[in-house]
Every structure is written in C-alpha cells, then in structure tokens.
Amino acid sequence: MRRLVLIVFLSACTPLASPTPTVTPSTPATSSAAVPTVSAGNVLFPDLRLVAASSTGELYVLRNSQWVREAQVCPSGTATFSASIVDFKVSADGRRAWFRCDAAGPPGEPIHAFVYDFAGKAAREVTGASELGLGPISPDGRFVVLAALGDCPMPAPVCQSTRILVDLETQSRNVILPSAYWLSMEMRWTTFGLTYFMPECAPAGCTSPDKTGTFRWDGSQWTKISPYRLIDATATDRLLMESRRSLEVDQGAALVVERLGTSERVLTSSGLELGLSLDDRGATTFRLTAPGATGTYVRYEDGRESAATPGNFSPYLFTRAGDWIVSRDSAPGGATLWAYSISRRTIASRIAGISIVGLAALP
C-alpha cells in the first residue's frame, strides 16, 4: 500500500496550473504581538529584522518590535490549499523567500511551491514540487533546489528521489543528485557553496559509511569534505561540525568538532550538544539538559569551555540574526521567542504573538 501511494504522487512532479497567491498590503499584526516580554535577567528582546511564516499562510516582518503583515502568500479557503506554510527559507541577502503551501488533501494531492520577492511584493509558483519537500535557496536568491521523485525499483517498499537545481532567472533545471535513497539527507548553502549532509541512520534504516558525511557541489560533481555534519564556517579551513549518526535530536549523542586548518579537535565531552555558530573568538553550542528546549548555551574559546548560560533553545526552528541566535519555543501555554546574545551571553524572550512555522533573519 505504501508503494502505491508513492507512485501516485509522481504526478506532483508534472507542471501545474499556477494559482495566484493573495498578496495583501502590509498591516500591523494584533497589538499583543507588539508587546515584548522581559527575561529573568531584565534584558529586552532585541529589535531585530526577522521574517516569520505563519500557519495561516501569511508572512510577517518584525519592525520596531511589532509584527507587520507582509503578505498573504498561501491562499486559504480552497479545496487545493490549506493555509499553512511549509519548508520556509529566505535567501541570505533578504531578496526572496522560498516555501510551499501545505496541501489540504490526502497524500498525492498537488504541491505548490512559491518564491516571494520582498522588493516587488509578489509571489510566483515554481512547478515540480513534491511531498519530498524543498531544498535550500541560494544566498543571492537566484537558485532553488527541488526534491523530486526518482526510480521505484521492485521490490523496494519505497521509491527513490533526486534533487533538481532551478535557475529562477533562466528557468533552466539541472539534476544535481541522481536517483537514490537520500534518506533524511540535509542540503544547505554554506561557505563552501551548495552542500549536503547524509547521516548514517534514518528512521527507515542505515547506510554505508562511504555515503555519509558532508559533500560540496563544484558545479559538476560532489566531493566529500568531512565525515561530520557541517554547522558553520568562517573560512574553508575553519569549520564547526557535529559528529552524529542521526539527525533525530532525541536519538543518541552529538559531539561538536572544530576544524582549524588541517587539524580537528572535539570541543564537547558527552551527551547531546548541538553546534550553533562559529566566529572569530570561538564557538557557541547548546547543551540539552532536559527533554524539550531546556539547557545551556556554552561558549568555547581556544578549544575550551569559557562560559555557560542557562536558557531555552529549539533545534527545530531557529535563525542567526547578527549577534543573536533566535528560536521559537512551543511550550505549553503559548509559543515564545528566545534570543541569546553571543557576545554578551544574555537571554531575552518575548511572546511570539503569531503562529510561527518558519523563521529567518533579514540583513
């Protein structure tokens, strides 16, 4: 039965009629979203330029500590769409957002992906999206990656997938990953350009070590640059990585590794510690000390722990905004935004005020 479902959703990879998303003028959100809360250390939530995607299909921009509605980008009230935004990503230059609108129907229903231009305040569809999700958007907003259905060899219970690079200016499309089982594969744009990380194990099973690790794309082929998961880099010879078998946060330990030139050193000792960012002074991680989002922000300098700040962090929804690491905590009683200052090592929080399903920083 699972195989039949996957074969049906091959039709999602054919061109679709382009619906027109509703783009409304910018208006303030509810007044409750404009009221920042104060953390235990009496630190006001920073006035950052954030963009949020909502479960109601809207984009909001944080201006002067208030959420302002940018646009309604996922049509609601139709048989084709539900309102929620999925796979939300924003280019590093803040030019474009890349996302899809969640299908309202059962598996196999058409999937609609859009690119939203912040300057022109308009959205256009990119055909060929599938339930396999979307890849990243390039830093300049010109290229996006689509995950497409691949071969379905018998008697495998699931089908394979491929990855397609789409040039939004020329509309050209190139297959950059062949049909294979890319289970739980993670693709991003980094200092090295387009990269992907393949974990050893996924919920559907494990793969061989030669296929795992971080790989970079040079325009014609993929080259393995590390057996670890690349988190951040300030140069091609200064990297922050994680040594982990699975991307599932609650499964096993994750050790944070720092590469300097040709040498590597493990920063963390045991347990589950997540790499967050790398800068000229050192590295920042988050050490989970309890189920959920509770733990400690840890600073490492010269390979040694230099400071620890108790706080909250969500590995599922976060962004880096200059000196701040911002994440959404969906604790009972209402969602909260948490912000950690890397340089000052302080924590601030505020009530989210809107239903956030995607979060990114604008330059």
C-alpha angles and dihedrals in degrees: 000000000000090000093054092053092053093049091052093055091060084089089068088072094064121092113277134203107268113242117205114242116219110250110193128190118268112273133168117264121232115308092246089068090060096059111091119206123221124239124231089267092056092246114151117228107262121253095244131167101245131162120205133193115214134212086241092065096256134127118222129190121204109232124170090348091304129107110237118192110242101182147327099244103167114059113229133200095045133111092241102051140046114202099246124107117225134193093013117191134163126203115248092245091055091239101122143014121216120202146126133236113239114248115246095210136064124292110298096043115129115278119216122205124188142190114213120203112212094199096048093034091222136121129212130188125246107205125218100054118147140188087267086082138232131298124220131295119237119253091252093046095241102109132047132181125229125198109219135184114264133187123332103209118190131276096013113118093222135038128244127245140215135202124234126198112216122200104210092198100050097022089229118149128204130184106232099173122042124231107287143122101287093176113185090344114168121209126192143158110246141159086290092054119243111007138168134201121210114195120214093236135035131174089267095052146288133288136208120284093241089066095049131085136051120320130186129213118226095184096272109036145013121249125192111237100173142000086227134077111265112229105167141344135193091189137359089265098043113067141161113211143168126229105213140137097214139028090222103111095210095050118088133317130313119205120201115227128193121204119203113181106310096339129084132199132188110234099188129059111205145329125045115323122162124211112231112168147347126214139165092276100045147290135303125212138169119231113205110220099170138020113283122018103328119116146091134294107226128199122206123195124177088358095302134102108259104170142006126201121187112227149119129281137169116214089194099060120024143120139193114240108181108286092357133083108204126191138168118240113201096198120161111279098039141326119283132197114224123197126192122194111219095201099039096032093221131139127223131177142186138181107267092228093196133053100264119198097158133030134187140159123243120214 
